[in-house]
């Protein structure tokens, strides 16, 4: 779904301090109505603290949270038109599926028939069979409980749904299935989703935009494509997937010099930073085996060290002195040579980027 241009949630200088340390550090952010905005970052980066402030479970030390033009800093979680789906799910173990989903409707005084009709509607949306309505939640699978938790949140009809790493405890196959289902549900409900995860794959699959956190700050915000292909720092480039990162210095000619490589390299952004140092970043899928140096803008000569089957792809490691380059190819494009063979690998300048040291 293409999100609308309207801003539903605005953060201004949002800060949370614990014992003199800023867990969230002066964040400015606009979240658009109807989008899925995902916040990723390593453990301790501040993403969960940020989410808890947005949901009303933590009070900001300073800054503002503005929902549709209204400051909501001091409004408690149960008074906000938002809802959280927790990693633990927080279902009522003594209630059945229907009672869990209907909880917020019952609190609001909706009659029994209308509650059941809404619960069944949401169960069908979330691919839960009707006969699960009366089943105990401890008699359904982890993935089904995840669907019940989401149905309960949707029954509240919130303006924004917050997700705190809801898929992290599930096995890989189920997690991949639910990633796609969550994206479908987002499209069908047209709700605003704000999602926290440490998983690059979840963020790339589901998001309209991604915010990368580090040390309490949002260090880059963009579409999955922008974050992946145009990182603004070494940290973002390495956090968002496998990558080849090479320390370089920008020469007066605009070319690059890397200590471990005798010849100069080229990249499209290098000429703008003459005299500085940084890192050349190239994604594995942009590297290729070539016959001779002139077959690509850049090349290195190394030894094929290892290969790894990754389903439809094959990943190769090529050692160039102390450096290790990683390439990925589709299975039908597999390299025909064997391990320990000398190879030439190359890449086009346009498929690389130079980022600063930070």
N, C-alpha and C positions, 0 to 999 in steps of 0.2 A: 504494500500500500504506500502510495506517495503521501507523506505527511503534509498537513496544511502548513501555511506559513505562520499561523498565529502562535504566540508564546503562551503556554499554559502555566509554566513554572519558571520563576526567575530567581536566581541566587545572586546576591550582592555581597561580596567580601565575606562570605560565610566562613566562620572560624570556630573550631572547638579545641579548647586547651585542657590538657590533663597534666597536673603537677609541673606547670611551666613549659610543657611541650605541646606544640600545635599539631594535633593528630589530623586536623583538617585546617588548611592554611590559606585563608583569604581567597576562597573560590568564587569566581564569577562565572555564571552559566545560564544559558537560556535553553529550556527544553520545550520543544514544539508540540502542539496538540496533535495527538494521533500517531506520534512516532514511537519507535522502540529505541530507546537510548540505553546503551550498555556501558557500564563503568568497569574497566579491567585494571588490574594492578597486582603486584606481588603481595604476599602477606605483610601486614604492617604498613601498607601504603595509605590507609585511611578510608578505603572505600566503604567498609561496613559502618564506620562512624558517620560518614556522610549520609548514607542511606537511612540510618536511624534518626538523624536530625530531620531529614525530609519526611519521614513517616511520623514524627512527633514523639519518638521514644527517647530522644536526647534533646536538651535545650542548647542552642548555640551560645557560645561565649560572646560572640559579636557577629555582626552582619545580619542580613535579612533573607527570609524565605517568603516569596511573594507568589501566591496562587491566584491567578486571574485578577491581578491587581490588588489583592488584599494580603497584608502582612499576617502570616500565620505562626510566627515564632512561638507564641505563648499558647496556642490552641492545642490541647491534648490530643493524642492519637485517636481516641474514640469519638472526637468531635470533628475530625477532619474528613472531607469527602475522598479519602484515599484508603488503600488497603494493602497489607503486607502479606506476601506468601513466603513463609520462613523455610530455611533449610530443613528444620526439624518437622515441618508441616503443621505441628501444633493442633492436630485433630483431637476431637474428644473421643478417647478410646472406648468409653462406655456407651456411646451413641452409634446408631447405624449410619449408613451412607446418607440416606435422606435427611435425617435429623442434623447431621453435620452441615450439609449444604444449606439447609433451611434456617440455620441458627440466626443469622442477621434479620431474616424476614420475620421470624417469630418475635424477636426483640422489638421490631417495629409494629407489631400487631397485625400483620397480614394473616388472613384467615387460612385455615388448614388446607382447603381445596386449592386455593391460589398458590400457597406455598409448595404443595406437591407438584402442581402443574409447572411452576418455575423450575423446581429441582429437576424434573424429568426433561425439561427443555435444555437445561444446562448439561445434564448427563449425556444427552444425545449429541450436543455440540462437542463434548469432550470424549466421545466414543466410549461411554460407559453403558452397558446394557441396562434396559429398564428394570430387569429383575434384581439388579444390585441395589435398588432403592432401599430395601429392608435388610440388606446384608451388613453384618458387623464389620467395622473398618479393620479389625484385626484378622479378618478372614479374606482380605484381598491383598494383591501384590503391592510391592513398593511403587511401581509405576501407576497402578490404579489409585493408590492413596494420593499420589501426586496430583492426579486428575481431580480427585475429590477436593483437595485443598484449593485448587484453582477454581473449581465450580463454586465453592463456598465464598471465595473472594469475589467472583463475578456476581453472585447473588446479591451482594451488598450494593452493586451498581456504582462502583467508585469512579471518580474522574481520572485517577491515576492508580495503577497497580505497581507496587514495588516488589521486587523479587530478590531475596537474599540467598544466592547460590543454591537454588532449589533442586538442581539436578546433580549436585556434587557427590551424593551418596549412592547414586545408581550405577549399575554396571554399564560398560561402554555401549553395548548394542541398544539397550533401553534408552540411554542418554541421547544417542543420536536420533532415535525415533521421536523422543519427546522434544528435542530441539526443533525438528521440522513441524511437529504438531503445534508447539507454542507459536511459531511464526504464522502458521495457518490461522490459529485462534486470534492472534493479534490482528490479522487482516480482516477476519470475519467480524470481530467485535468493535474494531475501530477505536479501541481504548488507547490511552497513553501508557506505555510500559516503560518502567525504569528498572534495569536489570543489573545486578552485581554478579561478577564471576571472576575467577582467576584463569579461566580457560579461554585461550585464543579462539579455539574452534567454535565454541558457543557464540562468542561475540561476532565472529566473521559470518557465521551461518544466519544469525537471527537479526542483526542490528541494522537500523537505518543510519545511525551514527554511533561512534565509539569515543569514549573519553578514557585516556590512559592516565592513571594516577601513579605518582611517586612522591614519597615523603610528604604526604598531605596536600599535594598540589596536582592539578590537572595539567599535565605537561604537553598534551596534544589532544585535539578534538577534530574528528573528521569522519567521513564515510569509511566503511571497511576498505574500499579500494584506495582511498587517500592514505589511510594509516599504514597499509601494507606496502604500497609502492612509493610513497613519499614521506618516510619518517623524518622528523625534524631533529632527531638526536640519536646517538648510539644506543642509548637505553631503549628507546621505542623500537628501533630496528631489531634489536636482539630479543625484546620481549614478544614482539609480534611475529612468531614463527622462526623456522630455520633461516639462517642468513650467513653469508660470507662477509666478514668485516676485516678490513685491512688498514692498519695505520698508515697514513700518507702525509706528505708535505706538498703544498701547492707551489710549483716553481714559477718564476717570472714569465715563462712561456705559457702558463696556464695549464701545463701538464702536471702529472703527479709523480712523485718519487716515493717508492716504498723500499724500506731498507733491505728486505729479503729478495727483491726483484731487481735485476741489473738494468733492465730497460724501463723507459718512462711509460706511464699509463695515461689514458684520457677519460674524462667524464664531463657531462654537459654543464655541470655547475661549478667546475673547478676554477675557471678563469675569474669568477667573481670573488675569490678568496685568496688572491696571490699573497704568499708569504706566511699564510697560516697553516696550522696542522689540523688534521681531522681524521675521518675514517671513510674509506671507500666501501660502500654497501652494495652487494649484488645478491639477489635472491637465487637459490639453487636452480630454479627452473629456467633462468636466463643464461646459465652456463651451458656450453656444449663442447663435445669432442670435435676437433677440427684436424684437417690434414696438414696444414702449414700455417705459419704465423699470420700471413696476409689474409686469411679467411675470416678474420674478425678484427674489430678495432683494437681489442686488447687480447693478449694471450700470456699464458705461462706454461712452462714445461715441467712435468712432474711424473710421479709414478702412481699407477692405480693401486691403491692400498686395500680397499674393501668395497663390497657392495651389499645392499640390504633390500630385500623384497618387501614392498609396502603395498601389497594388493595390486592395484592397477598401475603403480609406479615403482620404479627402482631408484634407490639412492646410491650414489657412488661417492667414495672418499678418494681424493687425489692429494698426495703429499708433495709439497714443493718446499724442499728444505725443511725448516721447522714449522712451516704453515700447513694447514689442512684445508683444502677446498672441498665443498660439498656440492654435488650436482644431482638433479633429479630429472628422470626421463620417464615418459610413458612406457609401459611394458613393450609395446610393439616397436619402440624406438631404442631398445636395449643395445648397449655397446657390445660389439662382437668380440672384442679382445678379452684377454685373461688378466688375472691379478698379477701384480708386480711388473706389468708392462709399462714402458715409458710412453706417455701420452702428452698431447698438446690440448689444452682446454682454452676456450676463448669466450668473449662476450662483447656485445656492442656497447659503445659509450652511452647510448640513449637508455640502456637497460640498467644503468647504475646511477648512484647518487652519492655526493659527498656530504657528510653530516659533521657537526662540531664535536668536540671532545666530550661535552657534557651529555 
